[in-house]
Structure formats: structure tokens, C-alpha cells
Amino acid sequence: MAFESKLGGVRGDLIDQWEKAPVVLRASEGAPAMPVERVWSLVAGGGQARREGGAKALSMRFWVDRTEPVKIEEYLPGREHPTVGSYLEALKGRVGERDFTLVINGAQALSRELYLDLRTFLAPLTARVGLAVAETAIYLSRSRRTVFGVHCDESANFLFVAYGTKRFRLWPREVLDAHPHLKHSLEYGEIMGQSTLVELAAGDLLYMPAGCYHVAEAEGEVGMHFSLGIRIEPGLSRSMVEQAAARAVAKRLRTVPSVPFLAAETGQNAARLPPPLAEGSSALAGGFADEIERALVEQWAKFVSSGGFLVVPPTLPEAPLADAATLRLAGGFPLVFDVRGDDLLVAAHGHALQLPAHPAVVALLGRLNEGRPWRAGALIAEHAGEVVVDGVAYEADAEGLRSLLQSLVALGALEASG
């Protein structure tokens, strides 16, 4: 079945307030929602996976009052907790009436449908402001004050209330900059009058610009919300170049011998590089800029293809693809590909393939990016056989094309049905 978004794209009135001021959309006003069943399935599924030693892409933290237990697994939900209520009842035996907070980061790695939905939601915003790092967090808590105290996130935040009620106090950055001793404090009476109180119920949505200081308050009630953040990172482009350069350096130095001890001269020659360091430096000469660019192109292709998410669903096991199978771009998002000489880079949803740049393969990718459904057999038949480019004949093997399509399905680039 083809993917259908439950969230839709972010509304224009929210985009208009981007990085200006907090905005509240009520469920009664048609706010996009994260139903409790959807969010709880992520929490229980992630907890179960963590208890079984999996869910490596997820970050999970649990506090009782303001203390993190040594064995978090003992506090996590799982399959035996089909609802939030059943988990809360079981948790009473461990925490009683004390405050608790469970935070899960990266839940989109657990659900390809959620990941595609979040990308669909952000697409109109990305088209307006550009691409940045996207991240998620789920908070389930009963806490009189946020465990982090009065704090801000360097991310613009879309906060979907899924269960219970949430009450937030919000401050502009300049208020806390004028009272730095209250950052991360649980006692903030002296600036209470400068706060905005926002009370939210299940189905409501709160947008907070980056740098908006806030604290959640409660009087014994339990609340759960899903946060989608867009990280505001001024050094993003520079850090991406640095990461690509570091990978290119590491690749070049793999063949350079390394030693645990370096001979050091004395006197005026003390600064002369010992041979292992000189050889390492020499290994970086000649055409290195091209290698950095290639590493950066691959990194950027993955980033673009994931909509800015660094944590993405894992690839799937490859499965045989029948001629009658219908293929569609997953979520409608196009493949990202780049041809450089004889090399072809294909990226989709944060994963990448390196392939020979066969003209038939490039043409097939172009066909897929038209965005309409294709029968696998028809697509293979169209591109198999001989193709001539600039007087050179290339032969495309039907089973090789089928294998490529199977790889793209496993990558999450394509949905296969039928």
C-alpha cells in the first residue's frame, strides 16, 4: 500500500512565524496531531528493543526525581504494556508517587511510516528556509518541574501533545540572559512575571523558536508529547566540510604505517618531523581536494535524501522482486544521484550506493524519479539490452537491473506492492 501522510505539510501560518514567536494550535483548530496510540507504540517498541539489547540508534534516559537509575532497562515499558495506563500502573511499584521522566531520542528509526510522515510535514518549511538537522524526542513524565529546569533548545521545536496535559512557561532569550543564575534552575519566582503560560491538552501543538527558554510544570498529572526539532546550527556547513575532510584523511592514511613511539631529536632539529609523521603528511599531497569533494558529495547526498535526519530507519533485508510488483518512490521523495566519470552515487533516506555509471541504470533512475508507479517487469524490459551513447554500445542485463531495484527497495527508496 502506498504511503499516506497523517500529518500533512506544516501550515503556512506556522512557517510565517518561523523563528519569530511561539504559536499554539489547538486540536479544535485542526492542529496536526500525534495520537497517543501512535506515540505509545514507539515508546513501548523502543523500550522492548532496548531491554532486548537492540535499538542502538535510540538514546533513552530515565529519571526518578532528578536521579538516573543505573539499570534503566528495569524502568522501561515493553510488549506487556499495551497502553500508557498499563505502564503507569506497573511503574507505581518502582517509583510510587515520586516524579519520573522518560526521554527517547530518535524514535523515527523505529518506524519508516513515521519518518516519511515527518519528512512530509517539514517539506514546505524546508522549501522556504532550507535544510538543517532534524531530530525528535518523546517525553513521558510526571514531574512538578522539567528535570532540566529552565532551559532552551538550540532547535526550533514543534511539540505535539499526545497524552494528558502539559503546562509550559516560556521566556524570550533576553530574559534569561539578564538572569543567568536562573538557567537550569527549578526556582524562577523572580522572573515568573515575565513568562508566558501555555496550557496544552492532547491534540494541541506548540511551536517554539530556537532559544525560547521554557520549563514544564505539573501538579501530579502525567503528560506525554512528541517533539520535532530543527537544529539551528550556524556552523553547519563548516562542520560538514570538516567531517568530509576527516573521512578523506582517514581513508588516505589507512596505508601509512603507524607506530606507538616516535623518535625525538634534540637541539635545533627537535621540531623536525620523524619519518612516520612525514610519511603521513606526504600521503595527503596530490589531488586531495578532489577526494574531500567526493566525500562531501556523498555526505550531502545522504543528508538531502533524509530531509536532514541523521537518525533514519535501517535498511531492509533484500527480497526477490516479481515482475508484477508495483514500485513507487517511498513517500514520493526522489532518489538523489550523481554521475562522476564512470562512478554513480545513489542516495535515498540517508543511505547510499556506489555503482558503475551504466547509461541504462542512470536512465532507469530518471524514470523512477518521474514519481509515478511502475511495474517492475515493464521497467526492467524498457532498460535491458543494448544502449548506444556517443557511439559506444553498453549492454544492460535484466537480472542486474532487477538486483538494483531489489537493492533500492531494501534501501527504503522504493515501496514494492503486489
N, C-alpha and C positions, 0 to 999 in steps of 0.2 A: 504494500500500500504506500502511495506517495506521501511524503511528509506534509503535514498541515500545521501551520503555526497556531499556537494557542494564545500567544501574547500579541502577535502583530507587531508592526513597527512603532517605535517611540513616537508619541504625539508631537505635532508641530508646536503646540503651546509650551511643552516641556523643553523642546530644543530652543525656543525663543528665550527661555530663562537660563540657558546653559551658562554656568559659572557666574550667575548674577545673584540669585537669591533662592532660598528654599521654596519648594512648591509642594502642596498637599493635594492629591487627587483622591476623592472618596469613591468607595465601591458604588455608591448611588449615582455617581457621575460617570460611571463606565470605566473606572480605572482598570488597566490591565492587571490581572491577578495571578498569584501563585497559590492555588488551592492547597489546603492543609494536606490532602491525600498525596498530592504530587511531591510536596516538600518532605513529608514524613517518609515516603518511600526511599528518598535519597538518604535521609538520616539513618533509618533502620538498615538499609542496604549497606551504607558505608560503615556503620558500626559493626555489622555482622562480618564484613570483609576484613576490617581491622582486627577483630577478635580472632579471625582465622589466619592472620598473618599476611593478608593481602592489602589492597587499596594503597599501594605505595605512593601514588600521585597525590593522595589526600593528606592534608595537615589537620589533625584533630587535637583539641585541647579541652580539658575539663577542669573546672574549679569547684571546690566546696568552700563556700565563703570566698576567701581570696587565696586559697591554697590549692595547688595542683597535686592530686594523688600520684603516688609512684606508679601504680598499676592502673592506668586509665581504662584498660580493657574491661575491668570489673564494673565500670560505671556506664558502659556503652550499651545502647539498645541493639536489638537483633531481630531475627525472624519471629521470636516468641512474643514480640511486641507489635501487634498489627496496627495499633493506634497510638497516638500521643498519650491518651489517657491510661492505656495499659502499661506503658513505660513509666509514667509518673507514679502510678501505684506501686510498681516494683521498686522504683528508686527510693521510695519512702523508707524502705528497710535499711538503706545505706546512709542517707543524708537527713532523714527526719524532716524537720521544718526549717533546716538551715538553707541559706542561699546556695544556688548552684548555677553554673553556666557551662554550656557545651557549645563549642565553636568548631565548625567544619569548613575548611577552605578547599576549593577546587572540586566541588560536587559535580560540575559539568562533565568530569571524566567518567562518572558513573552512568551517564545517560546521553546517548547520541541525540535522542529527540530533544532533550533539554538544551544541549549545546547548540543544535541548529536553531532552536527557538530563541535563544539568547542572541545569536548572531542576527536573526531576522529582526529582533527588537532593536538592536543597535544600528542596523544598516542605514536608516535615514539620518541618524546622528553622525555616523562615520562619513556619509556623503557630504555633510555640511561642514564638519570641523576637522576631518582627517582621522587617521588611525593612531591608536595608542594602546597600551597594555590593558587588557580587560581581565577582571578577576572576580571571584564570587566568594561569599561566605554565608553560612547558615548559623543563626544564633537561636538556641533554645535555652531559656533562662527563667529563674525566679530569683531576682536579685534586687534588693532595695536600691542599689546604685550599680551602674555598669562597673564591672570588675576592673576596667581600665581607668575609672574616674573620668574627669572632664578631659576630653581628648579630641583630636581631629585626625582625619584621614587625608592623606595627600591624594585622594581619589574622589572624583565626583561620583555620587552614590545614589542608585535607585533602590529604595528599600521597600520590599513587598511584605506586608504583614500577612502571615498565613494562619496564625492560631492565637487566640486570646486577644489581649490588648497590649499596646505599647505606648509609653508616655516619654517624650523626649524634651529636654531643654536645649535650646540652640543659642549660640552666641556667634557674632562675627569674629573673625580672627583678631581684629584690633583690640577687642575687649580682653582677651587672654594675654595678648602681647603686652597690655598695660598692667596685667596682674599675673606675671609668670609663675609666681609661687603657687597659683591655683591649678596649674596644668597637672593633670593626672590626680588631682585631689578629689576626695569624696565629700569635702566640706567646702561649699561655694556660696554660703549665705551672702557674702559681701557683694557678689555680682548677680544675685538672684533677680534683682530688679531690672537688669539689662538683658535678661534672657527672654526668649520666645518659647512658650509652652505649646507643644503639639501633642494631641492625644489621638491615637490611631486604633482602629479596630481591624479585625480580619477582613481582607479585601481592599484595604486602603493602601495607597502608595505615597511615599515621601521621597522627594528628590532633594539632596543636599549637595551644594557645590563643594569642591575640594577646599580644605581649610576651614570648613564650618565646624567650630567646636561644639561638642554635644555630650550629653550624658543621659542615660536611660534611668527612669525612676519607676519603682513599683512598690506596692504595699501587699505583697504576698501572692499576687497573681502571676500565672505563668504565661509567657508570650514566646512566640516563635516567628522569626522573619528571615527572609532571603534577601541578601544584598548583592547587587550587581554594581561593581565599581569600575570606573575608567581612571586609571592612574595618570596623574598629571606630573610628568617627569621631564623637567626642562632639558636634562642631559640625555634623553632617549636616543637621539640619532648618534651622538658621540659614543655612547655605550655600545650600540650595535656595531659600529665600526671597530671598536676596541675588542669586542667579543670575536668578530670575524678574524681580526688580525691575530688574536691569541690562538685561534684554531689553526690558522695557516702556519704560524710559528711552530706550534706543536707538531704539525704534520711534517714540516721540513726537518725538525730536529730528531725525528724518530730514528734516522740512520746515523746520527752523530753519536759516537761513544761518549759515555759519561763515567765519571769516576767519583768516589766518595771523598777523596782528599786531593788537594791541589798544591803543587809545589809553589812556594812563595820565595821570590828573590829578596835580597836586602839591598839597602843603599839606594842609589839613583835609579836602579832598574826595578824597584819594588812595584811600580804601577804597570809594568809590562805584563800583558795577558799570558797566562800559562797556556800551553797548547790546547787543552780541551775547550777553553773559553774562546780562543782564537778560531778554532775549527767551527765552533757553534756560530760565531759571528759570521764567518765566511759562508756558512750554509744558507744564510739569509740574503746573500747577494744574488743579483741577476734575476729579473722577472718576478720579483716577489710581489710587486704591486698587483700584477695580474692574478696571482693566487689569492691575495686578500680580496680582490674584487669578486672572484668566483665564490669564495666562502661567503661573502656578504650577499651576493645574489641569491644563493641557496637559503641563507638565513632570512632574507627579506621575503622570498617566495613562500616560505613556511609561515611567516608572520602574517602576510597578506591573506594567505589561503585559510588561516584560522580566525580571521577577523580580530586579531590582536590577543587571542587567548594563548597563553603559554602552556597551560594545562588543558589537554584535549583528550577525547576518548581514545583508547588504544586501537590499534589495527585489529582486524578480524582474521580468523583463520581463512585461508583460501579454500573455495569450494568450486566444484565443477559448474560451468555455465552452459545451460542448454540454449540451442538456437532460438527457442520460443520465448526465452526470458525477455522481459521488457526492462530496459535500462533508462534511468533518469539521473540527472545531476542531483546529488543529495542536498536537499534544502533549496535547490535552484542555484547553488553557488558554483560559478565556473571553475574549471581547472586553471591553475596558474602554470604556464610552461614557458621555457626559454631555450632557444636553439643557439648554440655557440660552436661553430665549426661542425665537427662530427658528433658533438655531445648534445643530449637533450635532457633538460631538467623538468620534471613534472612534480608539482606540489598540490596537495589538497588537504585541508583541515589539519594543518600543522605537521603533516608527514610528506616525505619526498622520495622520488625515484630518480635514479640516474640511468639513462638509456642511450643506445646509439640513435642518432638523429635520422632515422629512416623516413623518407618522404611520406610513405603510406601511414606511418604512425602519427606524424605531425598532422596530416590531413584528417585522420580519424579523431584526434583530439579536438581539432577545429569543428568537426561535425558534432561531437558531444557538447561543445560549448554553445551550440545553437539553442540549447535549452529544451528541446522537445524530446519526447520519449522515442526510443529506438528499439526494434527487435534485434537481439544480439546477432542472430544469424544473418540478417539483412545487412547489418553494419559490417560484419566480417566479410561477407561476399562482396560488398562495394569496394573494400580496400585491399582485398587479397589479390595476388597475381602480380603482373609486371607493371611498373610505372616508370616513365622516362622523364628525367629532369635535366635540362641543359645537355641533352644528347646522351646522358648516362642512364642505363637501364638498371632498375632496382627491382628485386623480387621480394614480395611480401608473402610470408607463409601464413595460411589461415589459422593453423593451430597456435602459431606465435602471437597472432592478434588476439585470439581467444584467451591465451595466457595473460596478455596485457590487460584485457578487460577484467579478468578474474582478479588480477592484482589491484586494479582500480576500485573494484568492489570491496576488496579486503582493506584497502586504504581508507575506505569511507567516502571516496569521491563519488561513487555511483550507488544508487539503490537498484537492486535487481528484484523483480517480482514475476510471478507466473512460472 
